[in-house]
Amino acid sequence: MAHKKKKEYFKRTKKMFLLNAIYRQQRYIFRTIYNIFHLNKPKSNMRFEELENIGVDKKKQQMLQKKFRFLCNVFLFLAWLDGLYIFYLFIHGNILVAFVAFSVLLMLLAHAFKFHFWQYQLKTQKLGCTFKEWFRDTFSLKEKGREE
């Protein structure tokens, strides 16, 4: 009998403190954070030669390169304007607003990088390039032991 009362007491305590709601809320927060930082792996690694199989021929590749270059330039221009706006905000003492504008600047630069990276992959005809390769080729850095 005492065991049954203990169970009822525990159930009432769980309900009183809303432990199920807290548990569901914590699971939701964890899943949301996990999905933000989790990168989905591609189902298959595609090679550059396989682009023609999905309808991307040489002419379309050149058009995509031009589009990516244009979008990269647009985002860089917007980032430059945002940088001027941040400078203006700092001069006039709106520091908190400048930090928000700085986060927008980072977003614009991320998009510019994305489009430049895609253009680089089409230009070098190699899908799945690494950041190191992109950085070395973009800024003309010579790799040790590599002769040009």
HUPE-V394380 format. One record per residue. PHI is phi in whole degrees, -180 to 180 (none if undefined). D_FIRST is the distance of its C-alpha to the first C-alpha in Angstrom with 1 decimal. Layout:
phi=PHI d_first=D_FIRST
phi=PHI d_first=D_FIRST
This chain:
phi=none d_first=0.0
phi=-66 d_first=3.8
phi=-66 d_first=5.3
phi=-66 d_first=5.2
phi=-65 d_first=6.5
phi=-64 d_first=8.8
phi=-63 d_first=10.1
phi=-62 d_first=10.9
phi=-62 d_first=12.5
phi=-65 d_first=14.4
phi=-62 d_first=15.7
phi=-64 d_first=16.9
phi=-64 d_first=18.5
phi=-60 d_first=20.2
phi=-67 d_first=21.5
phi=-63 d_first=22.6
phi=-93 d_first=24.7
phi=54 d_first=25.9
phi=-62 d_first=25.3
phi=-64 d_first=26.2
phi=-65 d_first=29.4
phi=-64 d_first=30.3
phi=-62 d_first=29.7
phi=-63 d_first=32.0
phi=-64 d_first=34.5
phi=-66 d_first=34.8
phi=-64 d_first=35.2
phi=-63 d_first=37.9
phi=-63 d_first=39.7
phi=-62 d_first=39.6
phi=-63 d_first=41.0
phi=-64 d_first=43.7
phi=-65 d_first=44.9
phi=-61 d_first=44.8
phi=-68 d_first=46.9
phi=-68 d_first=49.4
phi=-98 d_first=50.1
phi=-89 d_first=49.7
phi=-97 d_first=52.9
phi=-76 d_first=53.0
phi=-83 d_first=55.0
phi=-65 d_first=57.7
phi=-69 d_first=57.3
phi=-149 d_first=60.7
phi=-88 d_first=63.4
phi=-96 d_first=66.5
phi=-93 d_first=70.0
phi=-63 d_first=72.8
phi=-66 d_first=74.8
phi=-82 d_first=72.0
phi=-64 d_first=72.4
phi=-66 d_first=75.2
phi=-66 d_first=72.8
phi=-102 d_first=70.7
phi=94 d_first=73.9
phi=-108 d_first=74.7
phi=-90 d_first=78.4
phi=-60 d_first=80.7
phi=-65 d_first=81.8
phi=-68 d_first=78.2
phi=-63 d_first=77.4
phi=-65 d_first=80.3
phi=-65 d_first=79.2
phi=-64 d_first=75.6
phi=-60 d_first=77.1
phi=-64 d_first=79.1
phi=-63 d_first=76.1
phi=-65 d_first=73.9
phi=-64 d_first=76.8
phi=-63 d_first=77.1
phi=-65 d_first=73.4
phi=-61 d_first=73.3
phi=-65 d_first=76.3
phi=-62 d_first=74.8
phi=-68 d_first=71.6
phi=-67 d_first=73.7
phi=-64 d_first=75.8
phi=-63 d_first=72.8
phi=-66 d_first=71.4
phi=-63 d_first=74.7
phi=-61 d_first=74.7
phi=-65 d_first=71.1
phi=-63 d_first=72.3
phi=-63 d_first=75.1
phi=-65 d_first=72.7
phi=-62 d_first=70.4
phi=-59 d_first=73.5
phi=-60 d_first=74.4
phi=-65 d_first=70.9
phi=-65 d_first=71.0
phi=-62 d_first=74.5
phi=-90 d_first=73.4
phi=83 d_first=70.2
phi=-92 d_first=67.6
phi=-68 d_first=65.6
phi=-65 d_first=62.2
phi=-67 d_first=63.9
phi=-64 d_first=65.9
phi=-67 d_first=62.7
phi=-66 d_first=61.6
phi=-64 d_first=65.0
phi=-66 d_first=64.8
phi=-66 d_first=61.7
phi=-66 d_first=63.7
phi=-60 d_first=66.5
phi=-63 d_first=64.2
phi=-64 d_first=63.1
phi=-64 d_first=66.7
phi=-68 d_first=67.7
phi=-64 d_first=64.8
phi=-67 d_first=66.2
phi=-62 d_first=69.7
phi=-61 d_first=68.6
phi=-57 d_first=66.9
phi=-69 d_first=70.0
phi=-68 d_first=72.3
phi=-65 d_first=70.2
phi=-64 d_first=70.3
phi=-63 d_first=74.0
phi=-61 d_first=74.4
phi=-64 d_first=72.7
phi=-69 d_first=75.0
phi=-67 d_first=78.0
phi=-86 d_first=77.4
phi=55 d_first=76.3
phi=-143 d_first=73.2
phi=-86 d_first=69.7
phi=83 d_first=66.9
phi=-67 d_first=69.0
phi=-91 d_first=67.3
phi=-62 d_first=67.3
phi=-62 d_first=69.5
phi=-64 d_first=72.1
phi=-60 d_first=72.1
phi=-63 d_first=72.6
phi=-62 d_first=75.3
phi=-75 d_first=77.3
phi=-71 d_first=76.9
phi=-102 d_first=78.0
phi=52 d_first=80.5
phi=-91 d_first=79.1
phi=-87 d_first=80.4
phi=-83 d_first=78.0
phi=-62 d_first=78.9
phi=81 d_first=80.9
phi=-106 d_first=81.5
phi=-105 d_first=85.1
phi=-121 d_first=86.2
